[in-house]
Amino acid sequence: MSRYVLGVSAFYHDSAAAVLKDGIIVAAAQEERFSRKKHDPRFPQAAINYCLEEAEIDSGDLAAIAFYDDPALTVDRILRSSIAFAPESEAFFTRAIRSFFGVKPYFKERIEEMLKCEVPIYFARHHYSHAASAFFPSPFEEAAVMCVDGVGEWSTTSVGMGRASAIEIMKEIRYPHSLGLLYSAFTFFCGFKVNSGEYKLMGLAPYGTPDYAGKIKENLIDIKSDGSFRLNLDFFDFHQGLSLTNERFHQLFDGPPRVPESRITRREMDLAASIQAVTEEVMLKMSRTLHDMTGAAKLCLAGGVALNCVANGKILRAGIFDDIWIQPAAGDAGGAIGAAYLADFNMLGGTRPALTGGGDAQQGSFIGPEYSDDEIVMFLSQCGASYHRLDPTDAGAAKIAGLLAEQKIVGMFAGRMEFGPRALGGRSILGDPRAAATQSRMNLKIKFRESFRPFAPVVLKSRAADYFELGSDSPYMLIVAPVRAEHRRIPEASSDPEDMLQIVNAVRSTIPAVTHVDFSARIQTVEKSVNPRTFAVLQAFEALTGCPLLVNTSFNVRGEPIVCSPEDAYRCFMRTEIDALVMGNYILYRDEQTPVEQDDSWKKEYQLD
């Protein structure tokens, strides 16, 4: 009889659910994709329902339910921290207690009320959930494991070792000393939203120089040679107040925080470059220490800081480990998978399934909902859309590649949805990387986001080394590597060093739409066995143009989650300047659609014109 385990992460940010069947991931999804509320932290009822439906089981078939952290230890941290920093911590304590006691202690009641049955419930430790999500789906029989985030219960950084069906945490750094919270403090100070804008800060970093790095290390963080660190709490407020930074922090960095949506200045560019450099230094030192400690040849990464693909690329190129694997949903969402593994192996006596074919167990992270052609046609007919059937022999790869070669922008809605923050071809927007205007057009007319934000290349695995200095696969778009020298071009000097649009539009390579200002790119490699449809489009595009890569960005607009359903995809298509939309084995062209009355009220929330 099969063994089913439900894993859940919830109540902080990026709530999610996952189901394992006999130690194999059957389904996983974030609640935001169903609720359409980005980073939705609420109890993931829709995600749980999807996972049970995908597994074709009722709640009574579950052998166990696992929650991704331990609420009792979180209460312990809140109480002890509030006492330690009293009386200044009164505001912090009041907010934390109201937030925490509103939801987390009642997970057992919520899940039992929803499922209408009693199933054994396991509360995992937060960093063990991260570690399990990193190691158990990885392609490694054994590996060192490193988890770095803001905070989980007490842990902010943990390192250890994974072997077979077991994980051992060997050392940790505890709250309030947190690399994730340090990075988030600069995210806030530079005018971006905490817990969602950190990747914007990472994308901004190459525009600046790390002039503030020395000041950060002299005043904010004491980094030891082994990568361990302590924060100087005199400059922060997160441990006792309602903000991340305080007035001493603001004075140290030349004034108050940037007002969100205001002009980005040289200060923000240099601050981003500086905290990025400090983060990389810590991650590299910790990686070297972990390698010395374990002797492991492989490394697995998870936790929110593991989404810093620039730091990941630096670790890989440093040659500390032979190979690394990063959980595609490295933040809290991935904790649902990790918790499920821990319950399966620790409570139920399950063992890690044997690895086959040399790949990982995350199946390209295509473990979300899928819609049939019949469901797609039914929806398109109901909304009066004009559509055409694609050639079934290659799922329209030649047609799609032809549009892209004409520098059309194509939305891709096909197969199962990705789990994690990156679109990997199932819910993607594709473009021609050779066109210098692709980046600014996609940012400003389709994504409605900041002009400085870079786009990622998706490339045939067999051709990646021809374009990038990449010594490993990067199937989940979580490693940044330099563009090879022979493809680089020296851009014309900008007349205004703070004009982001002018800087962005400069041609830096033969693939300018995916080349960042520092000649780097966040790479996704594709092989046929994992991602056949994207592979076919790339092959067809190469046959037409000689270029084996495309621009790949997530199918959504700023402020909204990646699309999940046909309705989500069609709505996004109709209110942007995407030229064509592929839905399953059908294609829609913008100029054939009947214009619909646009409700632009959503733009006002994000101050978009």
WOJO-V693286 format. One record per residue. N is the residue number from 0. OMEGA is omega in whole degrees, -180 to 180 (999 if undefined). D_CENTER is the distance of its C-alpha to the mean C-alpha in whole Angstrom. Layout:
n: [N,N]
omega: [OMEGA,OMEGA]
d_center: [D_CENTER,D_CENTER]
//
This chain:
n: [0,1,2,3,4,5,6,7,8,9,10,11,12,13,14,15,16,17,18,19,20,21,22,23,24,25,26,27,28,29,30,31,32,33,34,35,36,37,38,39,40,41,42,43,44,45,46,47,48,49,50,51,52,53,54,55,56,57,58,59,60,61,62,63,64,65,66,67,68,69,70,71,72,73,74,75,76,77,78,79,80,81,82,83,84,85,86,87,88,89,90,91,92,93,94,95,96,97,98,99,100,101,102,103,104,105,106,107,108,109,110,111,112,113,114,115,116,117,118,119,120,121,122,123,124,125,126,127,128,129,130,131,132,133,134,135,136,137,138,139,140,141,142,143,144,145,146,147,148,149,150,151,152,153,154,155,156,157,158,159,160,161,162,163,164,165,166,167,168,169,170,171,172,173,174,175,176,177,178,179,180,181,182,183,184,185,186,187,188,189,190,191,192,193,194,195,196,197,198,199,200,201,202,203,204,205,206,207,208,209,210,211,212,213,214,215,216,217,218,219,220,221,222,223,224,225,226,227,228,229,230,231,232,233,234,235,236,237,238,239,240,241,242,243,244,245,246,247,248,249,250,251,252,253,254,255,256,257,258,259,260,261,262,263,264,265,266,267,268,269,270,271,272,273,274,275,276,277,278,279,280,281,282,283,284,285,286,287,288,289,290,291,292,293,294,295,296,297,298,299,300,301,302,303,304,305,306,307,308,309,310,311,312,313,314,315,316,317,318,319,320,321,322,323,324,325,326,327,328,329,330,331,332,333,334,335,336,337,338,339,340,341,342,343,344,345,346,347,348,349,350,351,352,353,354,355,356,357,358,359,360,361,362,363,364,365,366,367,368,369,370,371,372,373,374,375,376,377,378,379,380,381,382,383,384,385,386,387,388,389,390,391,392,393,394,395,396,397,398,399,400,401,402,403,404,405,406,407,408,409,410,411,412,413,414,415,416,417,418,419,420,421,422,423,424,425,426,427,428,429,430,431,432,433,434,435,436,437,438,439,440,441,442,443,444,445,446,447,448,449,450,451,452,453,454,455,456,457,458,459,460,461,462,463,464,465,466,467,468,469,470,471,472,473,474,475,476,477,478,479,480,481,482,483,484,485,486,487,488,489,490,491,492,493,494,495,496,497,498,499,500,501,502,503,504,505,506,507,508,509,510,511,512,513,514,515,516,517,518,519,520,521,522,523,524,525,526,527,528,529,530,531,532,533,534,535,536,537,538,539,540,541,542,543,544,545,546,547,548,549,550,551,552,553,554,555,556,557,558,559,560,561,562,563,564,565,566,567,568,569,570,571,572,573,574,575,576,577,578,579,580,581,582,583,584,585,586,587,588,589,590,591,592,593,594,595,596,597,598,599,600,601,602,603,604,605,606,607,608]
omega: [-176,-177,-178,178,176,174,-177,166,-174,166,174,168,178,176,-176,175,179,176,172,172,-179,176,180,-180,178,-176,173,-180,176,-179,-178,-176,179,-178,-176,174,-172,-179,-177,-178,-171,177,-169,-175,-179,179,178,179,179,-176,179,179,-180,179,-180,179,169,-178,180,178,-178,175,-180,173,-178,174,-165,173,-174,-177,-179,179,176,175,179,179,-178,-178,-178,179,180,178,-177,-175,177,1,-177,-174,-175,-179,177,-178,-178,-179,-177,-178,179,-179,-175,-175,175,-173,-165,-177,-173,180,-178,180,-179,-176,179,177,-179,-172,177,175,179,179,178,-178,-177,176,-178,170,-173,-177,171,176,177,-177,180,179,-180,-173,-170,176,-175,179,-173,175,173,-177,168,-177,177,-180,-178,179,177,175,172,-168,176,-172,173,177,177,179,-179,-172,174,177,176,-176,-176,176,176,172,-172,179,177,169,-171,175,12,-178,-168,175,179,179,175,179,179,177,178,174,177,-176,180,171,179,-176,-180,-179,172,-177,-179,179,174,178,177,179,179,-172,-177,178,-177,174,-173,-176,-178,-175,178,180,178,-177,179,-171,-170,-173,177,-176,178,-176,-180,-180,174,-172,172,176,172,-172,179,-176,-176,-180,-172,-176,-176,-176,-174,180,177,-175,178,-175,178,176,-178,179,-179,-176,163,173,-176,177,175,176,-180,179,176,-178,175,-177,178,179,-179,178,-178,175,178,179,-176,-179,175,179,179,179,179,179,180,-177,179,179,178,180,179,179,-180,177,178,-177,-172,-173,-177,178,-176,179,173,-176,172,-172,-175,-179,177,173,176,-171,174,177,178,179,179,178,-179,-177,178,177,-180,176,178,-178,176,175,-176,177,-178,174,-170,179,-174,-179,-179,178,178,177,-179,-180,179,177,-178,178,-179,-175,-174,-178,-169,178,177,177,-178,180,180,178,179,174,176,-179,178,-177,-177,170,-178,-174,175,-174,177,-176,175,-180,-178,176,179,179,180,-180,178,179,-178,178,-179,-178,174,-179,173,-176,-178,176,176,177,-175,-177,180,-178,175,-176,-179,178,-180,-180,178,177,180,178,175,179,170,176,-174,173,-179,177,-172,177,-177,180,179,172,-176,-173,-176,170,-171,178,179,179,-171,167,-175,179,-179,-177,-177,-176,-177,-175,-175,-176,-177,180,-179,179,-169,-174,-178,-178,-179,-177,-175,-175,-175,-173,-179,174,-176,172,168,-168,173,-178,-177,-178,-175,-177,177,-176,-173,176,-174,-178,-176,171,174,-172,-174,175,-176,178,174,179,180,169,-178,-173,-176,178,-177,174,179,-177,174,-180,179,178,179,-176,179,177,-173,-177,179,179,-178,-174,178,-179,-176,-178,175,176,-169,-176,-180,180,-178,-174,179,180,179,177,176,-161,167,177,-174,172,-171,-174,-177,-171,-170,-176,177,177,-179,179,178,178,-180,179,177,179,-180,-168,-173,-178,-174,-178,-179,167,176,175,-175,-178,177,171,-177,176,179,175,173,-177,-180,-172,173,179,178,-177,-179,-180,179,178,-174,-179,175,179,171,-175,-178,-179,174,178,-175,179,178,-180,178,177,-176,-174,177,-176,174,-180,178,178,-175,172,-176,-178,-180,-179,-175,-180,-177,177,-179,178,999]
d_center: [35,31,29,26,24,22,19,18,15,17,18,16,13,10,13,13,16,17,20,21,25,27,24,22,19,20,18,14,13,12,15,13,14,17,18,17,16,13,11,14,15,19,20,18,21,20,18,20,23,21,20,24,25,23,25,28,29,30,29,32,31,29,30,27,25,22,21,18,20,23,25,28,26,24,28,29,27,27,31,32,30,32,35,34,33,36,37,35,32,34,31,28,30,31,28,26,28,28,25,25,28,27,25,24,27,28,25,28,30,27,26,30,31,28,29,33,34,33,31,31,28,26,24,22,21,18,17,19,17,14,16,17,14,14,17,19,17,17,20,22,25,24,22,21,18,17,15,14,13,15,17,18,22,23,21,18,18,20,21,23,24,23,26,26,26,26,24,25,24,26,25,23,23,24,23,24,23,20,18,15,17,19,16,15,19,19,16,19,21,20,20,16,15,14,11,9,11,10,9,12,14,13,13,17,18,19,22,23,25,25,28,27,26,29,29,26,27,31,30,27,26,28,27,29,29,27,24,25,25,27,26,29,29,31,29,26,27,24,26,29,28,26,24,22,25,29,31,32,28,29,32,31,29,31,31,29,25,25,25,22,22,25,26,24,26,27,26,23,22,24,22,19,20,22,19,17,20,21,17,18,21,21,18,21,23,22,21,25,26,24,25,29,29,28,29,26,25,22,19,16,13,11,10,8,10,9,6,9,10,13,14,13,15,18,18,18,21,23,24,24,23,23,20,17,14,11,9,7,6,7,7,10,9,10,13,15,15,16,19,20,21,22,24,25,26,28,29,30,31,29,28,25,26,27,25,26,26,24,21,18,18,15,17,14,12,14,15,15,18,20,23,27,29,31,29,27,31,32,30,30,34,34,32,35,32,34,32,33,33,31,33,32,33,30,28,29,27,30,30,27,27,30,29,26,29,30,27,26,23,22,20,19,19,20,20,17,14,11,9,5,3,5,9,11,15,15,14,14,16,18,21,23,22,26,26,26,26,23,20,22,23,20,18,22,23,20,17,19,17,18,20,19,15,15,14,13,16,16,19,21,21,25,25,22,24,26,24,22,22,20,22,19,17,14,13,9,9,8,12,14,17,20,22,25,28,30,28,28,30,31,30,33,33,32,35,32,30,28,28,24,25,28,26,23,26,27,27,26,26,27,24,23,21,18,20,19,21,22,22,18,16,12,13,13,16,18,21,23,23,19,19,22,22,20,22,25,24,23,27,28,27,28,31,32,31,30,27,24,21,20,17,14,12,11,14,14,16,15,15,14,12,11,15,16,20,22,23,20,20,24,23,21,23,26,25,23,25,23,26,26,24,24,24,24,28,29,28,29,30,30,33,35,33,35,34,33,33,30,29,27,27,24,24,26,23,21,24,24,27]
//
